[in-house]
Amino acid sequence: MRIKSESTATPPSSPWRDGWSRRDFLKAAGMTVGGTVGGPLLAACSTSSGSSSSGPTQITFSSARFYGKSNMSQIVDEYNKSQSKVHVTYQELPPPSSSTEVHQTLVQQLARKDGTPDVFTQDVIWIAEFAGAGWAAPLDSYFSSSDRDAYFPGLIQACTWQGKLTALPWFVDAGMLYYRTDILQALGLQPPQTWADLTKTAQAAMSQQKANFGFLWQGKQAEVLVCDAVEFIASANGAILKPDGKTVTIADPPAVEAVQYMYDTIHQSKISPADVLSWDEEPSRRPFTSGQAALLRNWSYVWQNAQDPGGSTVVGKVGVVPLPHFDNGKSAACLGGYQYGVNAASKNKDAAVDFLRWMSQPAQQLRFATEVGLAPSKAAVYDDPALAKANPFMQSLKSVFVGATPRPVTPKYPQVTLVLQSQLSKALTQGDVKGALQAAKSQIEGIVKA
Ligand code: GLC
């Protein structure tokens, strides 16, 4: 039987990063709201046992929701129509800003080891965990070294766990600074290169009434807060965890200086409203694209929103540059992005790989870039004139994507991030930065040394 390819989630009526309801979440995890196992994914699974003599091999694919001019469901449909050997049923999870929910759903699905979903997408921070648990199939025998050479080497490294390729890069994300070209021009200022410059620029924009908000970022107790903190801390020459995966440096002076600066933007220089403490990506993006803010830290997807006359009042008035740094540091962007994975328990790995090969073609990467705002993981796509036309900053900021700073790489990342989210949030609301970072340090030490 052929399974109709469709999203099991309600189609988004709002921008692609908006939230999901608890009902949607339970549904995706294969549960009804009452908690009984069932739901659309399992219904799909019962008919997705692989090849049959009469039809294509049926596989299932779970991904966080990414949405722009095209969505994943349409792209999966195109794969289905492009050939007759494999048919993919797509299941949509919450958006990437609901990182904890996406992670929890995937863990529930993969831990069942029943082979569904056959293919999934995973945030870069889960690769070690999923590989370490034996849930992600090694892909070395499917993707030759020349296949791998097409990707940025840092991404292949991020997809490699204990010497095995356990994920395939999809898109790369990095934090960057969006600024209003018209406001900076009126103030006679260049885009800021240091955090001290940024403070002055934001204050000037506010005092001369060019913008209600000087600088917006994401301080909500969520994954994105860790991303923002990684950028501030790395730009002071600090780190959360050393590459040995054991030495915790979150309470060292550079990190304290960086988190103190985050606190000060709200409470001392007042260039950021207290609202940033409850904002993740979309709530911080909206005031910027509606013309109320001079500067914004966000991911690459914002460019398209800013250029869309339907929802933006700042079309043609936005520039993008690398994030500022402290006097003694260098600009740093947090490495984000999602990768493909094949379920180690999948009974249809060849079909899964066929689908991934199609999804990874330069033409699809270009489409994700120009229609969904996701930066390519293959270097050659950056030379395509269509990319330069739709997203010029992707080419000019290629080195930002390539040199982005990872979050701590450890199979225990899900525990580490919860500590970081809670202690960073405490530091930003209560102001005892040293105390909160010291508490984070001892809790993280307990996790990574266990
Ligand atoms: C973006 C990044 C992802 C990160 C998430 C946090 O989607 O690509 O890596 O975890 O934002 O909200």
Residues whose N, C-alpha, C, O or C-beta is under 5 A from the ligand:
A	BS01	GLC	P96 S97 S99 D123 V124 D173 E223 V224 L335 G336 G337
